[in-house]
Amino acid sequence: MSRYFVEFSYDGSDYHGLQKQPNSVTIQEVIENNFEKFIGSEINLVLAGRTDAGVHAKQMYAHFDVEKDFEKDIFCKRLNTMLPKDICIESINLVSKEAHARFDAISRSYEYVISNEKNPFNNKFTYYFKDHLDLEKMNECCLDLLDHKDFKCFSKSNTDVKTYICDITFAKWKEVNNEFRFNITADRFLRNMVRSIVGTMIDVGRSRISHESFKKILKSRSRSEAGFSVPASGLSLLNIKYNNIFIESWKK
């Protein structure tokens, strides 16, 4: 039995999220079905994380175990001809039998993009928001995120996690042309966390709440105190990092 990490990217617009679920088409289900056709045996992907319906990923990982040998050198090319155009296999990587796509990840980075200009060609990947935002105020709040650990106030209600502790190592807003881009990196994220952080910071950026109010929201541990959750379309998982666990790799 050998273990492999598969690296893939996707446009999540037309899927009910990444993780397999009954009566819905998901990215995991589509990938597993095509893997099985190529390898000739049942494949169960263990995902590095999950993304909600409509969220995208420029780099996601999952691992799977397989007994049969298969053609690694043509794996990516062949799978990409079989998969729909909104899912791409980037690489396949041999790892030790103990390596785990979720638990061995040391960091995850997301980006949220707000467009300040209406553009029908960007609807799938940005959130159109016409009001001006004060990024200086929003970046002051980013510093609070770095100093805080418990993010229950930004977590989806009724979630089954055992802890709300996350270590955020980077958070910053920047303006690029007519877009406001928020980048954030942490060891882990809670469900809906980035989208509710962005929604709350938008309220700061348009002076609906103060910096002091943002600090109080963090301490409150109450989702009802935080701002709205922005649409999924503007959110993308940028990358997941590991510490030198790939033994051999085959790229697309």
C-alpha positions in Angstrom: 0.0 0.0 0.0 1.4 3.4 -1.0 0.2 6.9 -0.1 0.1 9.9 -2.4 -0.7 13.5 -2.0 -2.6 15.0 -4.9 -2.5 18.7 -5.5 -5.4 20.3 -7.3 -7.2 23.6 -8.1 -10.8 24.4 -8.8 -13.4 27.0 -9.6 -16.1 26.2 -7.0 -18.9 28.2 -8.5 -21.0 25.3 -9.7 -20.4 22.9 -6.8 -22.0 22.3 -3.4 -18.6 22.7 -1.8 -15.5 20.5 -1.7 -16.4 17.7 0.7 -18.5 14.8 -0.5 -22.2 14.9 0.7 -25.4 13.1 -0.3 -27.6 14.3 -3.1 -25.2 17.1 -4.1 -22.4 17.3 -6.7 -19.1 18.2 -5.0 -15.5 18.5 -6.1 -14.4 15.5 -4.0 -17.0 13.2 -5.6 -16.0 14.2 -9.2 -12.3 13.7 -8.5 -12.8 10.4 -6.8 -15.0 9.0 -9.6 -12.4 9.9 -12.3 -9.5 8.6 -10.2 -11.2 5.2 -9.9 -11.6 5.1 -13.7 -7.9 5.7 -14.3 -6.5 3.6 -11.5 -9.1 0.8 -11.7 -9.9 0.6 -7.9 -11.9 2.5 -5.4 -10.2 5.7 -4.1 -11.0 7.6 -0.9 -9.6 11.1 -0.7 -8.6 12.5 2.7 -8.9 16.3 2.3 -6.5 18.8 3.7 -9.6 20.9 4.6 -12.9 21.9 3.3 -14.3 24.9 1.4 -18.0 25.9 1.2 -20.2 26.1 -1.8 -18.9 28.7 -4.3 -15.4 29.1 -2.7 -12.4 28.5 -5.0 -9.0 27.0 -4.5 -5.7 27.7 -6.4 -4.0 25.0 -4.3 -5.7 22.2 -2.4 -4.3 18.9 -1.3 -5.7 15.5 -0.4 -4.1 12.1 0.2 -5.1 8.6 -0.9 -3.8 5.1 -0.4 -3.6 2.6 -3.3 -2.3 -1.0 -3.6 -2.1 -1.1 -7.4 0.7 0.5 -9.3 -0.3 3.1 -11.9 1.4 5.4 -14.4 2.4 8.4 -12.3 4.2 10.1 -15.2 0.9 10.5 -17.2 -1.5 10.7 -14.2 -2.0 14.5 -14.2 -2.3 14.8 -18.0 -4.7 11.9 -18.3 -6.9 13.0 -15.4 -7.1 16.5 -16.7 -8.6 15.3 -20.0 -11.2 13.4 -18.0 -12.1 16.0 -15.4 -14.5 19.0 -16.1 -12.8 22.3 -17.1 -13.3 23.8 -13.7 -11.1 21.2 -11.9 -7.4 20.7 -12.5 -4.9 18.2 -11.2 -1.6 20.1 -10.6 0.7 17.3 -9.2 0.8 13.9 -7.6 3.4 13.3 -4.9 4.6 10.1 -3.2 4.8 10.4 0.6 5.4 8.2 3.6 2.5 6.0 4.8 2.2 8.2 7.9 1.9 11.6 6.1 -1.5 13.2 6.4 -2.9 15.9 4.2 -4.9 17.6 6.9 -2.8 17.1 10.1 0.6 17.7 8.6 -0.3 21.1 7.0 1.6 23.8 8.8 -0.3 26.8 7.3 -3.2 27.8 5.0 -3.6 31.1 3.1 -6.7 32.6 1.8 -7.5 35.7 -0.3 -10.8 37.6 -0.5 -11.3 40.0 -3.4 -13.7 42.9 -3.4 -14.3 44.8 -6.7 -15.1 48.4 -6.4 -16.1 48.5 -10.1 -19.1 46.6 -11.6 -17.7 44.0 -14.1 -19.9 41.1 -15.3 -16.7 39.1 -16.2 -15.5 39.1 -12.5 -18.7 38.1 -10.8 -17.6 34.5 -10.2 -14.4 35.5 -8.4 -15.0 38.8 -6.7 -17.6 40.5 -4.5 -18.9 43.8 -6.1 -19.1 46.4 -3.4 -19.6 50.0 -4.6 -18.9 51.9 -1.4 -15.4 53.3 -0.6 -13.5 51.4 2.1 -10.9 52.9 4.5 -8.1 50.3 4.2 -6.0 52.1 6.9 -8.7 51.5 9.5 -9.2 47.9 8.3 -5.5 47.2 8.5 -5.5 48.4 12.1 -8.0 45.6 12.8 -5.6 43.2 11.1 -3.1 43.8 13.8 -5.7 42.8 16.4 -6.2 39.5 14.6 -2.5 38.7 15.0 -2.7 39.3 18.7 -5.9 37.2 19.2 -6.3 33.4 19.4 -10.0 32.6 20.1 -12.1 33.3 17.0 -15.5 31.9 18.1 -17.1 35.2 17.2 -16.3 34.6 13.5 -17.2 30.9 13.4 -20.3 29.4 11.9 -22.9 28.6 14.5 -23.5 25.0 15.6 -20.2 23.8 14.3 -18.7 20.6 15.7 -15.1 21.8 16.4 -13.5 21.1 19.8 -11.6 24.4 19.9 -11.9 27.9 18.4 -8.1 28.6 18.8 -6.3 29.7 15.6 -2.9 31.1 15.1 -3.1 33.9 12.5 0.4 34.8 11.3 -0.5 37.3 8.5 -3.4 39.5 7.7 -3.4 42.5 5.5 -5.6 44.6 3.1 -4.2 46.2 -0.1 -5.7 48.0 -3.0 -4.9 46.9 -6.5 -6.4 48.9 -9.4 -10.2 48.8 -8.6 -10.0 45.9 -6.2 -9.5 45.5 -2.4 -7.6 42.3 -1.6 -7.5 40.7 1.8 -4.8 38.1 2.5 -4.7 36.0 5.6 -2.6 33.0 6.8 -3.1 30.8 9.8 -2.4 27.3 11.0 -6.2 26.5 10.7 -9.5 28.2 10.0 -13.0 27.8 11.3 -16.0 27.4 9.1 -17.1 30.7 7.6 -14.3 32.4 9.5 -12.7 34.4 6.7 -16.0 35.5 5.2 -17.3 36.8 8.5 -13.9 38.6 9.3 -14.2 40.4 5.9 -17.8 41.3 6.5 -17.0 42.8 9.9 -14.0 44.7 8.5 -16.2 46.1 5.8 -18.3 47.7 8.6 -15.1 49.2 10.0 -14.0 50.4 6.5 -17.2 52.3 5.9 -17.3 53.7 9.5 -20.3 51.7 10.6 -18.3 50.4 13.6 -15.2 51.7 15.3 -11.8 50.0 15.8 -12.7 49.7 19.5 -16.0 48.0 18.6 -14.0 45.5 16.5 -11.8 44.7 19.6 -15.0 44.1 21.6 -16.4 41.8 19.0 -13.2 39.7 19.2 -13.5 39.4 23.0 -17.3 38.7 22.9 -17.0 35.1 21.4 -20.4 35.7 19.9 -21.2 35.3 16.2 -24.2 37.6 16.6 -21.9 40.5 17.6 -19.8 40.2 14.4 -20.7 41.6 11.0 -22.3 39.9 8.0 -20.8 37.0 6.0 -19.6 38.1 2.6 -20.5 36.0 -0.5 -18.4 32.9 -1.3 -17.5 34.1 -4.8 -14.7 36.4 -3.6 -12.9 33.8 -1.5 -10.0 31.6 -2.7 -7.7 29.2 -0.9 -4.3 30.3 -2.2 -2.0 27.6 -0.8 -1.3 25.0 1.9 2.2 24.5 3.2 4.0 21.3 4.4 7.5 20.6 5.7 9.4 18.6 3.2 7.1 15.5 3.1 7.2 14.8 -0.7 9.5 11.9 -1.6 8.9 12.1 -5.4 6.6 14.3 -7.5 5.0 14.3 -10.9 3.5 17.5 -12.2 1.0 18.2 -14.9 
